């Protein structure tokens, strides 16, 4: 009897501990190759180079199979208690924000500061993007589906893990049914990789990159070699990063008097209010310090997605 009570108590403790584990927020999107193969893309001309950019809105409006596939994958993730962001709702929110801000193009009119995926990820502020590709194959009266599901860190775009395979032939032609039959066997191992990545991130921080640049001939007359109380500005920035990154983790692969690139910058996952921190918010903290005494340096922060920000010093 005592052994039974002890076993039940252990099970309850495990359940409570499991409930307290914070899971990453996910968003399911069609992969670039799926969008381009199916004709859902826009061609962007930039400096003589044509780039095919996925058009998520068109794909969602015109392809019911995509909506069914995303809905099914969302259901499978929800069953495993992963919080989810809706791609369709995020796009609507993004368009509403654009209308309110009246910002449909960049200042130059022909260059994207962010890719559509960067914009979507920044608006949703999810932790992990799940890129889905699939192809239905007809085998006489039966159908099967081959799929690739890849998890990517929404801040860096780095691959976390992937799952792929082909489902057993079935008489049904429903995308959602075929997809579930194909991926469910590999689902738990894939989800464990996502959770492990997020758990590690809470220990060593989110990874972002940060660029510091200087306006040429700026009115403030500063560059990264300008000294304040005997210390160069680049060293001041390095010291701030040492204190404000997780475990002082960052690298500076390049620096000159006008440019400094910081990579593998590890920032806290959440602020003191429990809100997710992105590269833009982190960069603004540094810019705020540089704007104050004794530096008084005008600074402009440019958004380059969730995981990259640029601070330009010297003017606004």
Number of C-alpha atoms within 10 A of each C-alpha: 6 7 8 9 10 11 12 12 12 12 12 12 12 12 11 11 10 10 11 9 10 14 17 19 17 27 26 23 24 23 19 20 16 19 20 15 10 11 13 21 21 14 12 15 13 11 8 7 8 11 12 14 17 23 19 21 14 14 20 19 11 11 12 12 14 21 19 17 24 23 15 17 22 20 15 16 18 13 10 13 13 18 16 19 19 16 20 16 11 19 18 13 15 17 15 12 14 13 11 9 9 10 11 11 12 11 10 7 8 12 14 15 15 15 14 16 19 22 19 24 24 24 16 22 22 21 24 27 23 25 19 24 20 21 14 17 14 14 11 8 10 13 19 23 24 18 19 17 23 20 24 20 22 25 24 18 15 11 14 19 18 19 16 17 15 19 20 13 19 17 13 12 17 14 22 18 15 23 24 18 17 21 23 12 12 13 16 13 12 19 18 12 15 23 17 13 16 22 16 11 16 15 12 17 21 26 24 23 24 23 20 21 22 21 19 13 11 14 11 13 14 22 23 21 14 13 15 11 7 7 11 14 19 21 13 15 17 16 12 14 19 15 11 17 19 20 14 17 18 21 14 15 9 11 15 12 14 17 17 20 16 19 18 16 23 23 27 21 20 14 10 7 6 8 9 14 17 23 26 22 15 18 22 18 12 17 20 13 16 19 15 11 8 10 14 13 22 19 23 19 19 16 20 20 26 28 24 24 23 20 21 20 27 22 17 11
